[in-house]
Amino acid sequence: MNGDESDSNPGSEERAEWPVSLSGVTETVVTTLGPNGLWNAAALGLFAGDPVTARTWGNTRTRRNFHRQGEAYVQFTTDPGDFADAALSIYELEEPVLPSADAWVRVDVERVDSGTEGETEWEEWTLEPREAEVLDERVPTVDRGFGAVVEATVAASRLGVEGYDDERLRDRLEHCAAIVDRAGGPREREALDRVREHAEW
């Protein structure tokens, strides 16, 4: 076999690197191409490791598009409004990359595990980078308001779900709202309004 043959092997395609260092669970927005030709945006937590993994819960558009397409665009954004819309509503775009994204990664996804928690089915996926681009570099800041919006979307998404206590979730939402009121800016307050609208909270 000559050297050119190995280059033509699809399995030898060079992979990209993640544009940021991942640790713990990193909250991102993922876009997947739907059967209507639009890109569906949803929140997705990335579990650091080699490979990076993520879980889908229930029969979501993201899960179905993972199965249909086998790929997605993972995006790193600090826009709380985009995050709230992606986490709690049907948010569709004509292009795969959010205008607010600071960086994106096109990944191949492969299901590696599945199970049920309570009455909700979950599937675990590996995410292998194919392309990546950093669009905006900035000095990082710690914003408690943004963190509270993220926590509010998690609590709101579990309202009415078997195995979760709605009263405790609503208490958590009120706590998050208090943090946004004290420590958030206009973007975070607007995003929390979207959480209330999407979750009827």
N, C-alpha and C positions, 0 to 999 in steps of 0.2 A: 504493500500500500504506500502510495507517495504522500507527501505532506499536504497536497491540495485536497485530498479526499477527506481528511479530518476537518478541514475548514468548511466543507460542504455539508457536514453532518449537523442537522438541526439541534441535536443535543449539545453541540459544542458552542452554541451561541453565547457570547459573553454577556454576563448579567451586570446590571448597574448596582450601585451602592445606595443605601439609604442616605438621604442628604442631612440627616440629623442623627444624633446619638439617642437611642431609645432605651428607656429603663422603666420598670414597673409596667403600668398600663397608660399608654399615651392616647388621649382623646383626639380623634381626627374626623374629617368628613370624607366619605367615600362616594364616588360617583360610578354608577354602572349603567350600561346601555340597555334600555328597555325595548320591548317589541314595537313600541310606538315611535322608535327612532330618537327619543329624548333620553337625556342622562338623568337618572334619578339620584338625588343626593340624600345621604343618610349618615347619621353618626355611627362611628365604628371605633371601638377601643382596640388598640394594638398591644399585644402581650410581647414584651421584649424577649428575645431568645434567638437561637439559630436553628431553624428559621423563625421569623416573626409569625405569630398566629393571631387569629381573631375568631370570635364566635358570632353567629347569627342566631337570633331567637325568634321562633315562630315562622310562619309562612310569609315572610316579608318580600318586598320587591328586590331588596339586595340579595337575599338568598336565592330567589328564582333567577335573577340575572347572573349571579355567580355560576349557577348550573348551566344556564344558556350560553354564556359568553366565555367563562373561564378566565376573565380578567377584569380589572377595575383600575380606577385612578384614586389613589389615597392622597389626601391633601391636608396640609398643615395651615390652619387659619386661626387668627385671633379675633375674628369678627363674631361677637356674641349673637348677633341677629341671624347670620347664616347658620351658626351652630344650632340655635333654637329651632329654626325652620327645618333644618335637616333632621334633627332628632325627633320632632313631634308632628310633622306634617308631610304631605306629598309635595315635594320640592323638586321640580324638573327643570332642566336646562337644555339649551340647544348645543352647548359645548361642554366637554368633560371637565374643564378646569374652572373653578370659581374665580371671579374677578378679585376676591379678597385673599386668595391663596398666596402664602409666602413661599411655598415650595410644593411640588407634586411628585408623585411616583406612580408610574404605570406598573402594575403588578400582575403576575399570573397567580391565580388562586386554585387551590386543590383541596377538596374535602378529605380530612384525615380521621375524623371521629364524629360521632353523633350520640345523642341520648335525650332523656326527658328529665326535666326538673319541675316537680309539681305536675301541672297539665301542659307545660310548654315544651315543645321539642326544640332542641338546639343542635347546631352543627358547628364543628371546629374546622378551620381552614388554615392552610399555610399560605403566606404571601411572599412571593419571590419577585424582587424588583427587576424590571426590564429596561425602563428608562426613568430618568429623574432630572429635575431642574429646580434650581433655587431662583426664585423670581425677585425676592426682596430680602435683604439682610438688614437687621435692625438691632439696636441694643435692647436686650430683654428687660422687661420690667415685671414686677409681681403685682397683680391686680386682684384683690380679694373679690371684687364685684364680678369679674369674669368667672372666677372659680365657683362662685355661688350660682351663677347662671348654669354652668355645666352640671352642678349638683342638682339644681332644680329640674333640669331636663331628665335626669335619671329618675328622680322621684316621680315626676309627672308621668313618665312613660310606664310606671308600674301601677298607677291608679287603676283599680278595677281588675287587676291581675290576680288570679288564684294564688294564695300563699303569701300575699303581702297585706299588711294592715293599712287600710286607707286612712284611718285617723292618724296613725304615726307618720304616714307619708305627707299628709296635709300639714302636720306640725313641722316636718322638715322643710316643706315649701315655704311656710311662714318664716322660718328661721333664715332660709336663703334670701327671702324678700327683704328681711331686716338688714342683712349684710349688704345687699345691693343698694338699699336706701342710704346706708351710712357710708359705704366705701366705693360704690360704683359711680360711673359717669353716665352721661346721656345715652351712650350706646348700650350700656348694660341695663339701664332702666327700660329702654325700648325693647330690648331682647326679653326681659322678664315679662313685659306686657304681652309679647308674642307667646311665651310659655303659658300665661293665663288664658289667652285666646285659644290656643291649640288644645289645651287640656281641660278647658271649661272649669278652671280652678278659681 
